[in-house]
Amino acid sequence: MRLTSNKIEHLAGRLLHLCQQSKQIHVPGSADLVIRTIEDVIFADMRREEEIDEQVDELIQKHKNEIQTLEMDMGSLRNKFKREIAKKQGFVL
């Protein structure tokens, strides 16, 4: 899922708001700092997912002839590779 900067800002604000409303969560520090931290985490996860996508592209390119010969479904194969790589790297999609 690709998110715009505006959408990430909106999500960060909503997350902060939900945390502030929770009686179980205490948000220390300034709201701006918390929002920037949430945004940074989201951006970092998106970058990591893009790296996984690049690894999937490399795998598909490496085995392109075999995939075409066996007439494999590229979409399901891509999803399978992505799940496996993410799992090996401890990344939750």
Buried (B, 14 or more C-beta within 10 A) or exposed (E): EEBEEEEBBEBBBEBBEEBEEEEEEEEEEEEEEBBEEBBEEBEEBBEEBEEBBEBBEEBBEEBEEEBEEEEBEEEEBBEEBBEEBBEEEEBEE
